[in-house]
Amino acid sequence: MKKSVFVLIGLLISASAMAGPAPDSKRLAAAKDYIADEQWNRAIAELQVVAADAADPNRDEALFWLAHSQHQVGDHMAALGTVARLERLFPRSRWVRPANSLRVEIAQRLQRDDVLWVLAVPPATAPDALTPPTAVAPGSAPPAPRAAPAQPAPATIVVKAPPAPTPRPPALAPIPSPPPSGAPPRPERAPRLIAPAPMTPMAWPEGLLPAGAEGLDTDLKIEALVGLLEAHSERVIPLLRDIALDTKNPAEARRAVFALAQSSRPEARNTVVEAARRGPNMVRIAAIREIGRFGEPAFTTTLVGIARGDNDAAVRDTAIVTLGRTGARVPLRTLYSQVPPAARFTVLSALSTAKGDDELIRIATSERDPRLRLRARQQLRLLGTPKAVKYLEDNP
């Protein structure tokens, strides 16, 4: 299934959860049906009518879905214009937030890293600091820049105009023909190089940036940083690290942990491990689940350490379950005797997930606690491997 379909499903679920008191008009309802079927052009036709109707109470929602549909057909300029229109007409609408996410997605699709940097680390100046730069005519003096308050590194991100294109190397001069007999040879002249005209700053199309800095919440910044992670990891990872280890904002920290887990860079994965060890519980649980996807023995050791020594039952059980999903049968067998009795039920479930029929048979045979012995047999029955079935038949 394509990523856009997952995004669409999430948006539809969010739309249902955020549904206001006003019922959808027939056209808006029809447009949503077309969106669900990915009939974008039909959806656009219906949504344009709703968006133009000043009396429709869901006009702001129609503008968002219109921008979304325009983006799906590849008309990014129209989508950005619709986002700007939504912000201008309904600045307090709940649909402005998902529209900002759409803006980030478009910037990623267009590979506009300069825009993503402004979204990720906006200038800490006046609200009009996001005003697009004014193009300077070739040969004229650029306007004096406004002084901005100093910002601590690494938050200061300067968006630079793209460098001037490297001039093409001159073509090799042709080998001169020999001069006519008696005529003096003409001196060779170096080929003439024409310097390229200076480039003006890239234009900011309408809607590519939010109307003001107040629209740049941390979630939006994280989304923009994810778009920059692959190409600018050395600058992005420290910014995500600061968010991931911020104990005052666990919801944002959890999102940053997920973003860092998408990178294979050691410093990103080490930050996820650090969050698993010392963050708030909801962040630790999210980090542990991401560590289980790394697929490296060193991180299995990290999970074993958390499962063995953590006093929080939810964190400990999450580490045990994650070990089961990684297929760590031998570590789970060792953990069984090292964790509290209440956690051993979780180990048995994890062994079933890891296809550990040998370990389950050993526990079902030697465990003294009848409840744990019964649970081991239940897990063997659920596992259903030939070895498990034979053991249950031989030991009714």
N, C-alpha and C positions, 0 to 999 in steps of 0.2 A: 504494500500500500504506500502511496506516495506521501511525502512529508506534508504536502499541502492538504491532503485529506485528513490527516491527524489534526492539523491546525484548524481545519474547518469544523471537525467534530467538537474540538474544544471550544471554539467560538460559539457553536450552536448550544452547547451545554451551558456556557456562561450566559448566553442570551436568555435562556429559559430561567436561569437562576436570578437574573437581574430584571426580569420582566416587570414593567411598571403597571400601574393600575389601568392605563388606557389600553383597550384591546386593539389588536392589529386591524388595519383597514384591509379590505379585500385584496387590494393591490400589494400591500406589504406582505400579507400572508401568502399570496401567490408567488411573490419574489423569493420568499424563504423556501418555498417548495422547489423553485427552480435552482436555488443555491444548493439545496440538499442533493439535487440531481446533477449538479455541476453544469447546468445550462446557463452559463454566465451571461450571454448576450440577451436572453429573454429576461433574466433577472435585472440587468441594467435598464432595459426599456421600462419595466414596471417601477423600479426604484427612482428613476429620473422623474417620473410623474409625481410620485409621493414626495420627493425632495423639493419639488417646485410648488407644492401645495402648502401655503402658509397656515392653513387651518388644520392641517393634520397634526395631531398631538405627538406622533412618533416620528416626526420629521428628522430629528437628530439621529435616531436609530437607522432610518432609511439612508441618511448620508453616510453612516459608517459602512453599511452593507454595500452601498454603491461603490465606495472607495475599495472595499475588499474585492468586489466583483471586477472592477476595472483593473485591479492589480492581477487578478487571475487570468485575464485575457492579454496581459502584457502591456496595457496602456498605463505605464507608470506615471507619466505626466498628468494624465487625467485623474488618477487616483490621488496623487499629491495635492492637486488643486481641490479635490473634494474634501480631503482632510483639512486643508486650510479653511475651506468654507465652513466645515463643521466647527472648527475652533472659533471662527469669527462670529458665527451666528449663535452658537450654544457653548460658550466657554466653560460653563459649569456642568455640562452634560456628563453623565456616567460613561458615555460612548467615546469621550475624548481619550480616556486611558487606553482602550484597545486600539484606537486610531494611532496613538503614539507607537504601539508595538508594530502596527502595520508600517509605519514610517521607517522603523528600524529595519524591518524585513526588506523593504524596498531599497534602502541604502546598502544593505548586504548584497542584494541581488545585483545592484549596479556597481558593486565594488568601490563605493565611495567611502574610503577609509577616512578622508578628511571630515566628512559629515559624521561618521561614527565616533570620531574622537571628540567632536563638539558635543554630541549627545552623551558620551560616556563621562567626559570631564568638562562641563560647561564653564565658560569664563566667569569668574566670580566678580562681575562688575554690575553695572546697572541693567535693568531688564531689557534694554535695547541692545545689550551686548551681542545678542544673537542676530543682529541685523546683518544681512549679507554684505560682504565687502564691496566697495564701490570700484568698478573697473577704472583703470587709469589709462588714458590715451597714450599711445607710444610717443615718447619725446617730452611729455609734460611731467612736471614734478608731482610726486605722489603727495596726498594730503598728510599733514602731520598726525601721527597716531595719538589717540587719547591715552592718557596715563591710566593704568589699571592698578588696583591694590595688589601688593605682593602676595603670592600664593606659595604655600609650602610645597616642596617637591615631595612626591612625584605628581602632585595634582595639576601642575602647570603644564598644559599641553598647548603648544603653539601650532595652529593650523597654517601650514605654509602653502603658498601657491606651488603648483607642480613645477619642477625644474624645466628650464628651457631645453628643447630637444637638442641632442648632440648632432652637430652638423655632419652630414655625410662626408666621407673622405673623398677628396677630389679624384676624378678619373685620371688614370695615368696619361701623361702627355704622349701623343703619337710620336713615333720615331720619325724625325724630319727626313725628307728626301734629300739626297745629295744635291748640293747647289750646282747650277750649270757650270760648265768649264769656264774658268776665268773669273767667275763672279765671286765676291767675298762671301764667306759663310755668315748667315744671320745669327746673332746671339739668341740662345734659347731663353724664353721668359717663363718664370714660374706661373702655373695656372692661378687664376684669380679666385680667391675664396670670398664668398659673400657671407657676412655675418648674419645669422638669423635675427629676425625682429624680436624684441623682448616680448614675452608672453604676459598677458594680463591675468589677474586672479580668476579662478574658475567661478562661473556664475552659480548662484544658489537658486534653483527653480523654486517657484512658490510652493510652499508646503513641505519642503525637504527638511526644514527645521521647525521646531515648535514656535508658537507665537511668543513665548516668554520662558524664562528660567523656571517659573513655578511648575511647568509641566514635566520637568525632568526629575521624576522620583527615582529612588534607588533601583527599583525593579527595571525601569527603562535603561538606566545606566548599565546594569548587569547584562541586559540583552544586547546593548551596543558593544560591550566589552567582549562578549562571546563572538560577535562578528569579527573582532580584531584579534582574537586569541591566536589563531594559526599564524598570521603574518607578523604579529608584533608581540609574541609571547613574553619577551624579556621586559616589556613595559606593562603588559596587561596583567601578568601573574601577580606582581606586587600589589596592584590595585584590588584585584579579587581577593588576595590574601587578607588585606585589611578588613574587607567586608566579612569574609568567612570567619575570622577570629574575633569579630565584634560581638561580645556577649550581651550587649544591650539590645541588639536587634536580631533575635534568633531566626525569624522568618526570612529576613534578607540574607543572613549568614548561610542558611540552608540552601538558598538558591545559588549563592556564590560557590558553595561546596560542589553542587551539581555541575556548575560551569567549569570549575577547575578539574573535575574528574574527566572531562572530555579531552583534556590534554594529556599527552604521553610524556611530557617533560618531567624530569625528576622533582624539580622544585614545586610543580603543581601537585603532584601526587603526595609529596611529603607534607604539603599544607593540608591535604585531605586527611592524612594520618594524624596530624597534629590536632585538627578539629575533632577527630574521633576520640582523642584522648582527653581533651580539656574543654570542649565547648559545652553549651547547654545541652540538655538531654535530647531535644528534638534535632539539634544539629549533629550530635554524636551518632544518633541512630541513622540519620541520612548519610553521614560520612562512612559508617560501617558498611552500609549496603553498597555504596560506591566502591569501597575497597574490594569487596567481593567480586567486582567485575574486572579488576586489574589483571588477574590471572597470573600472578608472579609469586613464587614461594616465599619471598621476603614478606609479602603482605599477608600471607596465610599465618605466619608467625605473629604478626601484629594482632590478627583476629583471635588467635589462641590466647595471647596474653590478656586481651580484654575479656574474653570469655572466662578465663581462669580467675582473674583478680578483681573484676569490677563488682562493686557492692550494689549497684543499681540493677534490679532484676530485668527491667525492660531492655537496658543496654546489653546486659550479659546474654539474654535470650536472643537478641538480634544478632549478636556475634556468632552464637551457636548455629542459628538458622542459616546465616550466611555461609558458614563453613560447610554446612550440608549442601548448599547450592553449588559450592565449588568442588564438591566431590572429595572433600578431605576426610576420608574414612579413618585413616590411622590417627590423625590428631584428635578426632572425635572419640575414638576408642580410648585414648589416653585421658581425655577430658572427663570421661564418664565417672571415673573414680576420684576426680579432683574437684568437681563442682558440688554445691550443696544438693541434698536429695531432691529438692523441688525442681532443680534445673535438669535433673537426669531424664525427666520425661521429655524435655525439649531435645536433649541429646539423642534420645531414641527416635524421635521424629526426624531429626537431622540425618541420622544414620539411614533411615528409610529413603530419604531424598537422595542421599549419596550412594544408594544401591549397596549398602554395607550388610549384605546378608550374613557373611561370616561373623561379623561383630555382633549382630542381633542374635544369632544362634548361640554364641558364647554367653551372652547376657541372659537369654531365656533359659539356658541350662544351669548357670552358676549363681544367678542373682537370688539372694535370700528374701528380699522384700517381695511378697506375692503380687503387690500392685505393679511394681516395675517388671516383674517376670511376665505378668499378664499383658502389660503394654508392649513388651518386646515381641510376644507372640502375635499380638494384633498388628504390629508393624510388619512382621514377616508375612502375615496373611495379605496385608495390603500390598506388599512388595511383589509377591507372586512369582518370584524367580523359581526355576526348577529346583534349586538347592533348598529354598525356603519351603516349597510345597512338600518336598520329600521329608524334611525335618518335621513338619507338622503332622504328616501322615504316620511317621515312625514314633512320634511322641504326642499322642492325642491328649 
